């Protein structure tokens, strides 16, 4: 892994000089700012039972569905389309270093974009006279959830990018995978057919993978080791599949 830092610094530089990075960042902050403004407008009309932070992070899936595919769809697909992945792998670097370098750079940008939304809450705290609007529990828990769940979401994006040399196809694959994980698993958890005794193990597995349930626990200040293990192990599995996918395609190239 001695070349990992070199590859990571290169990927970060490429992201920082790319106009698409700033366009995506501006679009993300505009979209999240629009959501945040709407939340505050609801609070001015009537008292709410939960803090703005709880509602804000509850909508995490909206930017995830579109931001993660945009961040990751080029990372491996574009390299394969241009043929530069073959050239890169002929140098003294391993496939693992390449995949991890691209993954870490995309994850760092993902965290940076979400971290920038902290400015919304700073402005709210600075100019609001009602301390109840800033509840540190859901705020801290929400950002911890974003950081931990983002490990898996970005890894899924990298895996999707490793499956195709067309970045548009990779983006669609990523969107479908994320929708299946976040929305599809939630739908399965509410399906009545899983309540049969013979399907109890499947029901337990579906309940374990409920992203929205994880979010609720994090925002209540409950950091369950099982949730953390789920994200870490799933992330590792997605990255292993990404590495294997790149290596298999190199063999058959």
N, C-alpha and C positions, 0 to 999 in steps of 0.2 A: 504493500500500500504506500510505497515511498513516493509515488507520482500523484497520489490523490490530491494533495494540496495544490500542486501545480495545475492540475486539471480543473480543480474547483475555482482557483483564482482566474483562470482563463474564462470559465463559464460566467463567472460574476462580472468580469469586464465586458463580455459580449452582451450581457443583459443591460449593463449600465450605459452602454453606448448605442443601444438599439432604441429607435424612436417608438417602436411598438410597446416597449416596456412602460414608457411614460404615458402613452395613449391609454394603455390598459389600466395603469394606476389612476389616472385622472378619471376614467370612466367608472372604475370601481368606487372611488371616493365620492364621486357625484351621486352614484346610485345609492350607496349606503347613507350619504348625507340626506338624500331625499327620503329614505326610509326613516331615519332618525327624526327628521322634521315632522313627518307624519305621526310618529309616536308621540312627540311632544304636543302636537296639536290635539290629539285625543286626551292628553292629560289636562289641557287647558279647558276642555269642554266638560269633563266629569272626572271625579276621583277614581283612581284605579287601584286594584288590589295588589298589583305587583309593580316592581320598579321598572323604569325605562330600560335598564340594562338587561333585565330578564326578557323583555319583549324583543329587544334589539338582537340578542344572540339566539333567540328562538327561531329567527329567520335566517340562520346561518346557511341553510341549504340553498337559498336563492343565489347568492354569489358563488357558492361552491360549485354548483352545476355548470356555471359558465366560466368562472375564473380559472378553475383547475385545468379544464381542457385547453384553454388559451395559453396557460403557462407551460404545459407539458407536451402538447401535441407535436411541437417541432423538435423536441430534444433528441430523439433517436430517429424518428421517421424522416426528417429532413436530411440528417446525416446519411441515411441509407439511400435516399433518393439522389443525392448529389455524389454518392460514392466516396464521401470523405471518411465514413466509418471504417471502410476497408483499409484506407491509408493510415488512419489513426491506430488501428489495431496491429499494423505491421511495425510500429514503434515499440520500444520496451515498456509498454503499459498493458495492463490486463483488462479484460472485459469488465471485471468487477470494479476496477478503478474508474473506468469510463462511465458506467451506469451510476455509481455512487456519486461521482463528481457532478453529473447532470442533475441527479435527484436532489442533492444537497443545495445546489444553486437555486433550483426551482422552489424548494421548501423555504429557503432563506427569503426569497422574494415574496412568497405567500405570507410568511410571518410579518414581513415589513409592511405589506399592504394592510393587513389586519391591525398591526400595531399603530398605523397612522390614524385609525379610527378612534384611538384614545384621545385625540384632540377634541372630538365631539363631547366627550364626558368632561374634559378639562374646561371647555367653554361653558358647559352646563353648570359645573360646580362654581366657576368664576363669577357667573352672572345670575345664578339662581339664588333666591332667598329662602328656598325651601330645602332643607337638608335631606328630606325624605326622598328626593329625586335621585340622590346618589347613595345607593346601597352597596357597600364594598363587597358584601358576600357574593351576590350575583355577578358583579363586575369582575372580580378576581376569578371566580369560578368559570365565568364565560370565557375569559381569555385563556385560562388553563385548558379548557375543553377545546378551544380553537387550535391551540398549539399541539395538543396530544392527538386529536382526531385528524388534524392536517397531515400528520405523519403518514397515515393510511391513505387519505385522499390523494395526496401528491404521488405516492407510490403507485396507486392505481393508474394515475395519469401516465406515469413513466412506462408502466407495463403495457398500457394501450398503445403508446407510441412505439414500443418495440415490436408490435404485431404487424405494422404496416409501414410502407415507404411513402404513403400518401398522408400528409398531415391532417387533411380534412377528415379522412376516414378515421385516423387516430383520435381526433377530437370527438367525433360521433361515438366511437367505441367507449371513450372515457365517460362521456355523458351518460350513456346507457348503463355502464357499470356502476357509476355513482348513484344513478336513479334507482337501480335495482337494490343496491345496498341500503340506501337511506329510506326510500319510499316503498320499494318492493318488500323489504323485510318487515317494515311496519305493517303493511297490508297483510302479510302472512301471519303476523302475530295476532291480528284481529280476526283471522279466518276461523270459522267454526269447525271445519273438518279436522283441524289439528288438535282438537280437544279430545279425540278418541284415545283410549288407553294405549293402544298399540303404537300410536304416534307420539307418545310422551317424550322420547329422546329427541325427536325432531322439534317438538314444541319447545323443549328446554334450550336447544341450540338456537332457534329463532329468537327466543326471548333474550338470550345472552348477547345476540348481535344487534339489539335494538339501539340504534344511534340516538334516537330522541330520548329514550330512557336514560342513556348515559348522560346526555345533556342535562336532564332534570337533576340527576344526582350531583353533577359538578356544580351547578348553580346553587344548590342547597349546601354546598361545602362538603359533600360526601365524596371523597376520593377513594373509590373502591379499587383495590389492587387487581381485581378481576377485569375491570374495564381497561386499566392501563395495560395489563397483559394482553388483552384482546387486540389493542391497537399496535402494540410493539410486535407481537407475533404475526399479526396479519400483514404489517408493513414489511417485516423480514421475508415473509412468504412471497409477497408481491414483487419484491426486489430480486429474490432468487429466480422467480419465473421470468423476470425481465432479462436477467443475465443469461439464463438458459435460452431464451428466445433469440437473443442477439447471437449467441454462439452457434445455435442450430442453423440460423439463416446464413451465417458466415460459412458454415460447412457446405451448405447446398448452393452457395452463391456461384 
